[in-house]
C-alpha cells in the first residue's frame, strides 16, 4: 500500500485491493491509470472543456443535492474526480461533517491528496466501487459523479447497489452522468463516435436512464431527476427507504 495514501487511514483498517480492474487498464489507461494521465487531465479548464463548459454547473448541482451550503453528516464520494469537485464539497461541510473518498487506483488517491493537502475532515480509501467492503448504512449520503459511464454493465450495477447499501435509511444517493442528447442536438451526431472510440461504456447511458441501473429490490425512491445541456447530462437523486 502506498504510504502517502495509508496516512489518511490506519493500515489495519484498509482491506487488500486487487490489481487494477481489467476494464480500467484496457479502456482508461490513457485517462486515469497511467501517471502521465494525471498530469495531463488534472486541469480545471480541461475538465470543463471535456464537459462542454458544463463542469461548474453539474458540480454545483451535485453539491446542492448533497445539502447546498451546509453539507451534513458522513458523506461518501465514490471515485476521485479531476477538477475542484472534492475541494468544493470540503468547503461546504458543516461542523462535524466528514467526507470519505474511495478509489481503486492509488495514483488517483495520491493526486487527490496533493490537491487537498491535509484535511482532517477527509479520509481516502483504496476500494473498488463495486465491492466497497464498508458496513451497511454507514453513510448519510453518497455521490457518484461521472463514474457509471466508465464501467461495463455488470460493474455499474454492482456499483449502484453498493452505494445504496452503504447509505443509511433516509440518506441520499446522488448520481450525475451522461444521458442521450435530444436528436436536434449537434453533439447527438458529433459526440457519439468520440464516445464509441474513447469511452465505449458511456453509450449504455445513451440507451437507458440512470434509473435502469438501480436494483429492483434496492429500497429507494426518486427524490429528483433532470437532464441538462440539451439532454447530454442527467442527474438522479435517490433516498434510501
GIZI-V665160 format. One record per residue. N is the residue number from 1. PSI is psi in whole degrees, 0 to 359 (NA if undefined). Layout:
N/PSI
N/PSI
This chain:
1/136
2/128
3/333
4/331
5/316
6/344
7/337
8/351
9/139
10/138
11/325
12/341
13/355
14/113
15/157
16/145
17/135
18/179
19/168
20/129
21/143
22/321
23/330
24/313
25/328
26/319
27/327
28/22
29/326
30/342
31/328
32/328
33/313
34/135
35/327
36/332
37/320
38/317
39/328
40/312
41/345
42/69
43/125
44/316
45/328
46/316
47/328
48/319
49/320
50/326
51/24
52/42
53/12
54/7
55/308
56/320
57/314
58/323
59/311
60/328
61/313
62/316
63/318
64/325
65/332
66/345
67/0
68/229
69/345
70/90
71/124
72/163
73/201
74/121
75/148
76/125
77/118
78/103
79/138
80/157
81/132
82/149
83/193
84/18
85/308
86/319
87/322
88/323
89/312
90/318
91/334
92/0
93/130
94/175
95/132
96/0
97/152
98/165
99/127
100/135
101/125
102/145
103/146
104/344
105/118
106/324
107/327
108/321
109/322
110/318
111/318
112/321
113/320
114/320
115/316
116/332
117/205
118/118
119/106
120/340
121/358
122/135
123/135
124/133
125/133
126/104
127/154
128/127
129/336
130/357
131/76
132/330
133/26
134/154
135/150
136/141
137/36
138/356
139/152
140/329
141/154
142/144
143/131
144/103
145/107
146/47
147/316
148/330
149/348
150/0
151/144
152/163
153/314
154/321
155/320
156/314
157/318
158/324
159/314
160/316
161/320
162/318
163/319
164/318
165/318
166/356
167/137
168/158
169/135
170/349
171/170
172/148
173/119
174/127
175/133
176/131
177/190
178/164
179/156
180/121
181/165
182/151
183/333
184/350
185/129
186/327
187/350
188/323
189/329
190/325
191/333
192/311
193/331
194/314
195/318
196/326
197/313
198/327
199/68
200/331
201/340
202/331
203/342
204/324
205/350
206/334
207/339
208/145
209/171
210/329
211/338
212/335
213/6
214/129
215/145
216/327
217/28
218/335
219/47
220/160
221/151
222/124
223/314
224/156
225/157
226/164
227/158
228/158
229/56
230/22
231/2
232/336
233/157
234/156
235/152
236/125
237/125
238/152
239/131
240/128
241/NA
